Amino acid sequence: MIEILDRLDSGGVWYCVEGGWGVDALVGEQMRPHDDLDIAVRMDDVARVCAALREFERDDAEWPASFVLRDRRGRRIDAHPLKSDDVGDGWQANLHGAPYRWPREHLDARGRVGGREVRCITPELQLRWHEYEGFDDVDWADMRALSDRFDLRPPPALVAQPGFVAAKRLSGASTTGA
């Protein structure tokens, strides 16, 4: 994961780590294995992302809401392109309705992964993005760790442990992820 972020930095790409690695960065340690790296990127930087990670194959199945990059080593990057408005908020396309707003004040938190500082979304935005159908025990543990670490109250939908692990996680996550 660090190598990928270093390459994005070298390519002049703005990104913001989210998802599982984003939680780990905010908490300050890797809490579980990851099978992907979730990042927000600027829509204008999509070509730079692909150039910096040339050996990755691009999947546009959910474009323009997201695109996935995979390489032969099994690394996966789930990128969410954002268009910025005049006040600096990011807007992500939604294939099923109105676009998602990524408030600018939630896009510049700092965390650490492997001793490296990374830009990530805030704990509050992590909690908001985890209110989705399919929220499972892994998500619950991540949100509990963030809530405990930052003394936050999770939304009511995230309080009770769901009691299952989503099928998407049973495919065999790696220990280092992307």
C-alpha positions, 0 to 999 in steps of 0.5 A: 500500500505504501508503494502505491501511495508513493507512486501516486505522490510521484505522479502528482496525484491528489488522493484521500485514503478511506475505507479499511486502510483509512480507518487504520490510518486514523487509529494509527495501526493496521487492525485487520487484513485488507484486500483493497485500497480505497481512495478518493481522487480528483476527477481531473487526476484519473488519467494520472492515477492510471499513468502512475499505476501503469501495470494495473488493469482498469475496470469501469463497471461502475464508472463514473461513480468509481473505477477499480484497478487490479494488477497481476499480483492481486492488488486492488485499488477502488478509486472514487473520482470527485468533482470539486465545486467552488467551495472545495466540496467533492462530488461523487457520481451516484449510479442510483440517484443524486451525487454524494457530497464529500465536504471539504472539511472532511478531506484533509485528516491525517493518519499513519500507516506503516510509519508514513503519514497519509491524507485520509477522510475524517472519522466522522465521514468514515462513520457516515459512509459506513451507513450502507446495506451490507454493513457487517461485523468487520465494518462494525469493528472498524466503526467501533474502533474509530468511535472509541479512539475519537470519542464519537457517537456512531449513528443508530444504524451502526450501534448494534453488531450485525452478526454476519460477515459479508460474502465479499470478505470471504474471498480471502483478504491479504494481510497487507492489502494493496 
